[in-house]
Amino acid sequence: MRLVMKFGGTSVGDGKRIKNVANLVRGYAMQGHAIVVATSAMSKVTDMLIGAARRAAESDAPAYIAATRTLLDQHLVAIDDAIQDSVARVALRDQVEHKLNGLLELCNSIAVLGELTPRALDTIASLGERLIVPILAQALREAGARAESIEATELIVTDDNFTSAEPILDATRDKARARLIPLIDADVIPVVTGFIGATRNGILTTLGRGGSDFTGTILGAAIDADEVWIWTDVNGVMTCDPRVVPDAQTIDEIAYAEAAELSYFGAKVIHPKTIVPVAERDIPVLILNTFNPTHPGTRIVRAPRSDARKVKAITTIRKLSLITVEGRGMQGVPGVAAKVFSAVAREGISVLMISQSSSEQNICFVIEADATQRAIVALEKEFELERLRHNIDRIWAQEKIAILAVVGAGMKNTPGIAAKVFGALGDNNLNIISIAQGSSEYNLSLVVDERDADNAMRAIHTSFLVQ
């Protein structure tokens, strides 16, 4: 089979794990699979890089210098643990030192300017992937494979929306195939930087946090892979967060639409955009555990095998606020909702969930907590005239709330799902603040007090998923 294997940050978190990944990939190559590898940065590296960039914008030189030294030590130790060839080890150490010296120079420039642009942030945030790929490629060569490190700027073409770029799939397909197919045909394993791409003019961009998963499926679609395997540190997609619900189970098979809903509503296993490229080409995605590679994990496909369970999983997003715009004068007035969401959009605030009463006397929506004040100020300004006329009575926020998403394709056209959810919460004296369900019926979203989120997840999981 032609496979794209993407490895997460914990999978390559130190030198021993890098060697483990190299041996794992080599083993599958020996079975006759043609493989493209995409990898994240080592665990916590991207957070450290972004933190250094922000400290530079505050002219905090000691902080970003310390971060650079920590990153240098982390990668040099990994090289010493993962690489045996002394010549290769010296060359890799020199590459790491050169790239981190460049980071230091860029941070110094940002400190002088006192400004961190999105383009500069992308350049810094992408460094972790550019550091790890040559190390992993060398570890593969030492494991007995032929491998070549490649920066995804050569493969993935994006728009210029820095820090969250969108791939241009047709152009990406042409570039990726031209670069990767000859290597695959020559039994060379390309090792590609996750998370990054480049504009048509060659300017580096990133695909957003967690975007290495997205890299894997973009490349999988581009080269017509038979499957995309995403290697992480859990045994696939779980029915619930096992840290909250100890009896959570691995889901054997799940639909593209269900996986997309779960990833959007807080499931950390895959990036929210991951499914889009492969769904269009009907390419299965497997979620596997690097540290338990014999576990079958979760298979994500267009049409899963029949499953008696109507609800597949429950997930949650925390640190949110519920914004409400209410007033008796709103009833029957066209354009109120448009004004609400236009004002929020101008602030660059993403709306996670919307609910409106049939009387049209209030609209409420959920946003991330750190955007609460900006949203309130923008709405007060937008509805200043309506407030003076008392058509809008109040604009307010309920903070420290969470969204629970109950997800399953089997929920569609199945009577009693909502009643069972509400009953499970009622039996445990848990209050629901707001409700929303899309016409797809794949997802029933509930807003609860953040303090009740864990108990709510356990109650619903017990009701639907404990067998």
KEKOLKE-268821 format. One line per 2 residues: number of its first residue (from 0); their letters; for each residue x, y, z of C-alpha. Coordinates in Angstrom, 2 decimals, m for minus. Example, Ala and Ser with C-alpha at 12.3 -4.5 7.8 and 13.67 -1.06 7.14 Angstrom:
# KEKOLKE-268821
0) AS) 12.30:m4.50:7.80; 13.67:m1.06:7.14
This chain:
# KEKOLKE-268821
0) MR) 0.00:0.00:0.00; 0.97:3.64:m0.44
2) LV) 0.82:5.20:3.03; 1.29:8.60:4.60
4) MK) 2.33:8.24:8.23; 2.12:11.31:10.42
6) FG) 3.80:11.30:13.85; 2.83:13.60:16.71
8) GT) 5.14:15.50:19.03; 5.10:12.91:21.81
10) SV) 6.02:10.20:19.28; 9.30:12.04:18.55
12) GD) 9.63:13.58:22.01; 13.25:12.51:22.60
14) GK) 16.09:10.59:20.98; 14.87:7.13:22.02
16) RI) 11.40:7.86:20.66; 12.87:9.14:17.39
18) KN) 14.73:5.82:17.04; 11.50:3.96:17.86
20) VA) 9.67:5.83:15.08; 12.48:5.09:12.63
22) NL) 12.33:1.37:13.42; 8.53:1.38:13.22
24) VR) 8.54:3.02:9.78; 11.34:0.77:8.57
26) GY) 9.36:m2.28:9.66; 6.35:m1.28:7.57
28) AM) 8.59:m0.43:4.62; 10.07:m3.94:4.84
30) QG) 6.52:m5.30:4.47; 6.37:m3.68:1.03
32) HA) 4.54:m0.44:1.85; 5.54:2.77:0.06
34) IV) 5.67:5.39:2.83; 5.74:9.17:3.17
36) VA) 6.41:10.40:6.72; 5.18:13.73:8.10
38) TS) 6.17:14.79:11.59; 5.37:17.36:14.23
40) AM) 8.03:19.14:16.25; 9.26:17.46:19.42
42) SK) 6.71:17.76:22.22; 6.36:21.25:23.77
44) VT) 8.80:22.79:21.26; 6.20:24.80:19.33
46) DM) 4.79:26.26:22.56; 8.29:27.27:23.60
48) LI) 8.98:28.89:20.22; 5.75:30.88:20.28
50) GA) 6.48:31.93:23.86; 9.96:33.12:22.83
52) AR) 8.48:35.16:19.97; 5.99:36.85:22.29
54) RA) 8.67:37.59:24.87; 10.74:39.13:22.11
56) AE) 7.85:41.46:21.23; 7.92:42.56:24.89
58) SD) 11.71:43.08:24.67; 12.23:40.40:27.31
60) AP) 15.68:39.31:26.13; 16.52:37.04:29.10
62) AY) 13.33:35.02:28.49; 13.82:34.36:24.77
64) IA) 17.56:33.74:25.20; 16.79:31.15:27.89
66) AT) 14.19:29.51:25.63; 16.71:29.30:22.80
68) RT) 19.26:27.63:25.06; 16.66:25.14:26.30
70) LL) 15.73:24.27:22.72; 19.37:23.84:21.80
72) DQ) 20.00:21.47:24.71; 16.83:19.47:23.96
74) HL) 17.75:18.87:20.32; 21.43:18.19:20.95
76) VA) 20.54:15.55:23.54; 18.04:14.01:21.09
78) ID) 20.72:13.86:18.38; 23.18:12.17:20.74
80) DA) 20.55:9.59:21.76; 19.11:8.93:18.29
82) IQ) 22.12:9.08:15.97; 25.08:6.71:16.04
84) DS) 27.08:7.89:13.02; 29.61:10.40:14.36
86) VA) 29.92:12.39:11.10; 26.13:12.70:10.76
88) RV) 25.85:13.63:14.44; 28.29:16.53:14.03
90) AL) 26.50:17.74:10.89; 23.10:17.64:12.60
92) RD) 24.42:19.47:15.66; 25.81:22.19:13.37
94) QV) 22.43:22.49:11.59; 20.56:22.85:14.87
96) EH) 22.97:25.46:16.20; 22.76:27.42:12.94
98) KL) 18.94:27.43:12.93; 18.71:28.43:16.58
100) NG) 21.22:31.23:16.04; 18.84:32.42:13.34
102) LL) 15.99:32.27:15.86; 17.98:34.42:18.26
104) EL) 18.70:36.99:15.55; 15.03:37.13:14.57
106) CN) 13.97:37.56:18.21; 16.50:40.40:18.58
108) SI) 14.95:42.12:15.54; 11.44:41.69:16.93
110) AV) 12.59:43.14:20.25; 14.01:46.22:18.50
112) LG) 10.79:46.75:16.53; 8.55:45.92:19.48
114) EL) 6.16:44.16:17.11; 5.47:40.52:16.26
116) TP) 3.84:40.18:12.85; 1.90:37.03:11.87
118) RA) 4.48:36.33:9.18; 7.34:36.51:11.70
120) LD) 5.38:34.32:14.12; 4.99:31.66:11.42
122) TI) 8.72:31.72:10.71; 9.48:31.13:14.39
124) AS) 6.66:28.68:15.16; 7.64:26.42:12.24
126) LG) 11.21:25.98:13.43; 10.47:22.88:15.53
128) ER) 9.43:20.85:12.49; 12.43:22.10:10.52
130) LI) 14.73:21.00:13.35; 13.32:17.48:13.81
132) VP) 12.97:16.34:10.18; 16.72:15.98:9.38
134) IL) 17.22:14.08:12.66; 14.39:11.63:11.92
136) AQ) 15.58:11.15:8.33; 19.06:10.24:9.56
138) AL) 17.60:7.87:12.17; 15.70:6.15:9.34
140) RE) 18.88:5.79:7.32; 20.61:4.24:10.32
142) AG) 17.66:1.86:10.70; 18.39:0.62:7.19
144) AR) 15.98:2.67:5.08; 16.67:5.15:2.33
146) AE) 15.24:8.51:3.47; 15.31:12.15:2.48
148) SI) 14.25:15.17:4.56; 11.95:17.65:2.80
150) EA) 10.46:20.94:3.97; 6.76:21.18:3.15
152) TE) 7.34:24.64:1.68; 8.35:22.64:m1.42
154) LI) 5.06:20.74:m1.45; 2.10:22.53:0.11
156) VT) 0.84:25.73:m1.53; m1.32:27.96:0.68
158) DD) m2.94:31.35:0.78; m1.24:34.14:2.74
160) NF) m3.40:33.90:5.86; m0.38:33.65:8.16
162) TS) m0.74:31.51:11.33; m3.77:29.69:9.88
164) AE) m3.19:29.29:6.16; m5.52:27.35:3.88
166) PI) m4.00:24.93:1.37; m4.59:25.42:m2.35
168) LD) m5.18:21.77:m3.12; m4.81:21.69:m6.92
170) AT) m1.47:23.52:m6.83; m0.37:21.39:m3.86
172) RD) m1.23:18.20:m5.72; 0.95:19.19:m8.68
174) KA) 3.96:20.16:m6.54; 3.69:17.25:m4.12
176) RA) 3.40:14.64:m6.85; 6.32:16.09:m8.81
178) RL) 8.54:16.00:m5.72; 7.38:12.89:m3.89
180) IP) 6.37:10.30:m6.50; 9.90:9.93:m7.97
182) LI) 11.24:9.32:m4.45; 8.53:6.78:m3.66
184) DA) 9.19:4.97:m6.95; 12.91:4.84:m6.04
186) DV) 12.08:3.26:m2.61; 13.11:6.43:m0.77
188) IP) 11.05:7.47:2.26; 10.40:11.25:2.20
190) VV) 10.38:12.76:5.69; 8.33:15.96:5.53
192) TG) 7.85:18.83:7.96; 4.32:18.94:9.30
194) FI) 2.44:22.16:10.07; 3.97:24.34:7.35
196) GA) 3.47:25.35:3.72; 4.29:28.32:1.53
198) TR) 2.43:30.86:m0.57; 2.70:30.81:m4.36
200) NG) 5.57:33.29:m3.91; 7.41:30.88:m1.60
202) IL) 6.76:32.72:1.69; 6.53:30.29:4.62
204) TT) 3.11:29.87:6.28; 1.67:27.58:8.94
206) LG) m1.58:25.62:8.92; m2.63:26.50:12.47
208) RG) m1.90:24.77:15.78; m2.05:21.01:15.44
210) GS) m1.72:21.40:11.68; 0.67:18.48:11.24
212) DF) m2.34:16.14:11.09; m3.64:18.36:8.30
214) TG) m0.28:18.01:6.53; m0.68:14.24:6.61
216) TI) m4.09:14.21:4.94; m3.17:16.97:2.45
218) LG) m0.23:14.87:1.29; m2.30:11.69:1.38
220) AA) m4.87:13.22:m0.95; m2.16:14.72:m3.18
222) ID) m0.35:11.43:m3.83; m3.50:9.26:m3.86
224) AD) m2.44:7.31:m0.78; m4.33:4.14:0.05
226) EV) m4.49:5.20:3.70; m3.25:7.91:6.05
228) WI) m2.01:6.74:9.45; m1.86:9.30:12.26
230) WT) 0.39:8.06:15.04; m0.24:9.59:18.45
232) DV) m0.01:8.59:22.12; m3.51:7.13:22.61
234) NG) m5.24:4.02:21.27; m7.38:5.85:18.72
236) VM) m10.50:7.98:19.11; m12.11:7.39:22.49
238) TC) m15.77:7.51:23.47; m14.84:10.17:26.02
240) DP) m11.77:11.72:27.61; m10.31:8.81:29.63
242) RV) m8.87:11.26:32.17; m12.45:12.21:33.05
244) VP) m14.25:8.94:32.29; m12.05:5.96:33.26
246) DA) m14.23:3.43:31.40; m13.93:5.29:28.06
248) QT) m13.41:2.89:25.17; m11.67:3.06:21.81
250) ID) m14.06:3.45:18.88; m13.21:0.82:16.24
252) EI) m14.61:2.69:13.27; m16.11:6.12:12.81
254) AY) m17.49:8.17:9.92; m15.72:11.21:8.46
256) AE) m18.60:13.42:9.58; m18.48:12.08:13.15
258) AA) m14.71:12.58:13.36; m15.05:16.14:12.05
260) EL) m17.66:16.95:14.69; m15.53:15.49:17.47
262) SY) m12.38:17.32:16.40; m14.23:20.64:16.16
264) FG) m15.71:20.20:19.62; m12.52:19.65:21.52
266) AK) m11.34:16.08:20.82; m7.54:16.41:20.74
268) VI) m6.81:13.32:18.64; m7.00:15.04:15.25
270) HP) m6.90:18.57:13.85; m10.40:19.91:12.93
272) KT) m9.54:20.33:9.23; m7.84:16.95:8.91
274) IV) m10.74:15.08:7.38; m11.50:17.44:4.49
276) PV) m8.81:16.44:1.94; m9.18:12.67:2.41
278) AE) m12.99:12.66:2.56; m13.11:14.12:m0.94
280) RD) m11.03:11.18:m2.23; m12.48:8.51:0.09
282) IP) m9.11:7.73:1.71; m9.34:5.99:5.12
284) VL) m7.53:7.53:8.11; m6.23:5.36:10.95
286) IL) m5.51:6.75:14.42; m2.80:4.60:15.99
288) NT) m0.64:4.56:19.12; 3.11:4.84:18.57
290) FN) 3.69:3.29:22.01; 1.24:0.43:21.46
292) PT) 1.58:m0.22:17.72; m0.20:m3.59:17.76
294) HP) m3.46:m1.94:18.91; m5.84:m1.61:15.93
296) GT) m6.78:1.96:16.87; m9.64:3.77:15.13
298) RI) m10.45:3.70:11.44; m12.13:6.78:9.96
300) VR) m14.06:6.07:6.76; m16.99:7.31:4.72
302) AP) m19.39:4.50:5.70; m18.48:2.64:8.92
304) RS) m19.70:m0.85:9.66; m23.09:m1.00:11.35
306) DA) m22.92:m0.17:15.05; m25.78:m0.59:17.48
308) RK) m24.68:2.49:19.41; m26.51:5.62:18.31
310) VK) m24.10:7.89:20.17; m20.42:7.34:19.35
312) AI) m18.67:9.81:21.65; m18.97:12.76:24.00
314) TT) m16.47:15.58:24.02; m16.19:19.03:25.52
316) IR) m14.72:22.49:25.05; m13.97:24.52:28.17
318) KL) m12.94:28.11:29.00; m15.89:29.62:27.13
320) SL) m18.45:32.40:27.58; m22.10:32.57:26.55
322) IT) m22.95:36.01:25.12; m26.63:36.98:25.09
324) VE) m28.28:39.86:23.22; m31.87:40.30:24.40
326) GR) m34.72:42.74:24.06; m38.45:42.83:23.41
328) GM) m37.84:45.20:20.49; m35.93:42.51:18.60
330) QG) m39.06:40.54:17.78; m39.86:40.54:14.07
332) VP) m37.09:43.00:13.22; m35.04:41.78:10.21
334) GV) m31.25:41.94:10.34; m30.64:41.76:14.09
336) AA) m28.77:38.46:13.86; m26.76:39.78:10.91
338) KV) m25.67:42.79:12.94; m24.75:40.61:15.91
340) FS) m22.49:38.30:13.96; m21.04:41.01:11.74
342) AV) m19.90:42.91:14.83; m18.30:39.78:16.27
344) AR) m16.69:38.84:12.96; m15.05:42.26:12.61
346) EG) m13.28:41.51:15.89; m11.98:38.23:14.48
348) IS) m13.90:36.23:17.08; m14.98:32.70:16.19
350) VL) m18.49:31.64:17.25; m18.63:28.03:18.44
352) MI) m22.39:27.62:18.92; m25.58:29.65:18.36
354) SQ) m29.04:29.43:19.89; m32.12:31.66:19.46
356) SS) m35.54:31.54:21.04; m38.54:31.18:18.73
358) SE) m39.92:34.45:20.14; m36.83:36.17:18.64
360) QN) m36.40:38.10:21.90; m32.84:36.87:22.43
362) IC) m29.86:35.49:20.58; m27.09:33.73:22.44
364) FV) m23.80:32.37:21.19; m20.65:30.83:22.62
366) IE) m17.12:32.17:22.19; m13.74:31.59:23.82
368) AD) m13.48:33.24:27.22; m10.55:35.49:26.39
370) AT) m12.62:37.22:23.68; m15.53:38.05:26.01
372) QR) m14.78:41.71:26.68; m14.00:42.49:23.03
374) AI) m17.30:40.95:21.97; m19.33:42.89:24.55
376) VA) m17.69:46.21:23.59; m18.23:45.54:19.86
378) LE) m21.91:44.66:20.39; m22.58:47.65:22.63
380) KE) m21.16:49.89:19.91; m23.08:48.11:17.13
382) FE) m26.43:48.40:18.96; m25.91:51.82:20.53
384) LE) m28.99:53.29:18.83; m31.16:50.24:19.60
386) RL) m30.09:50.44:23.23; m31.14:54.10:23.43
388) RH) m34.54:53.15:21.96; m34.80:50.18:24.38
390) NI) m35.22:47.74:21.49; m32.22:45.94:22.96
392) DR) m32.51:45.69:26.74; m29.29:43.94:27.67
394) IW) m26.04:42.56:26.25; m24.31:40.33:28.76
396) AQ) m21.99:37.38:29.24; m22.22:34.24:31.33
398) EK) m18.64:33.14:31.89; m16.97:29.86:32.90
400) IA) m19.18:27.66:30.81; m18.45:24.59:28.67
402) IL) m19.94:22.98:25.57; m20.68:19.26:25.66
404) AV) m21.06:17.70:22.24; m22.89:14.39:21.96
406) VG) m21.89:12.95:18.58; m23.08:10.01:16.47
408) AG) m24.38:9.39:12.97; m26.87:6.93:14.48
410) MK) m28.61:9.82:16.23; m30.14:10.90:12.91
412) NT) m33.87:10.15:12.79; m33.67:8.21:16.07
414) PG) m36.40:9.32:18.50; m35.59:9.82:22.15
416) IA) m31.88:10.70:21.99; m32.35:14.19:23.38
418) AK) m34.76:12.90:26.03; m32.21:10.33:27.16
420) VF) m29.46:12.98:27.34; m31.63:15.36:29.33
422) GA) m32.78:12.53:31.57; m29.21:11.49:32.35
424) LG) m28.36:15.06:33.34; m31.59:15.56:35.29
426) DN) m31.03:12.35:37.26; m27.70:13.81:38.36
428) NL) m29.11:17.29:39.18; m27.13:18.91:36.39
430) NI) m28.53:22.02:34.73; m28.47:22.80:31.00
432) IS) m27.95:26.46:30.12; m28.48:26.30:26.35
434) IA) m29.01:23.74:23.57; m28.29:23.56:19.83
436) QG) m28.62:20.82:17.23; m27.82:21.08:13.54
438) SS) m30.02:19.70:10.78; m27.51:16.89:10.20
440) EY) m28.49:15.55:13.65; m24.94:14.21:14.09
442) NL) m24.33:16.50:17.05; m26.38:17.63:20.02
444) SL) m24.55:20.49:21.75; m25.27:21.51:25.32
446) VV) m23.95:24.44:27.31; m23.35:23.71:31.00
448) DE) m21.54:25.39:33.85; m17.84:24.54:33.58
450) RD) m17.95:23.10:37.12; m20.57:20.56:35.94
452) AD) m18.79:19.51:32.73; m17.00:16.41:34.07
454) NA) m20.07:15.08:35.88; m22.20:15.74:32.79
456) MR) m19.78:13.79:30.59; m19.77:10.86:32.99
458) AI) m23.58:10.84:33.25; m24.13:10.85:29.47
460) HT) m21.36:8.30:28.87; m22.90:5.93:31.40
462) SF) m26.32:6.33:29.81; m25.24:5.68:26.23
464) LV) m21.85:4.03:26.01; m21.19:1.72:28.97
466) Q) m21.78:m1.81:27.75
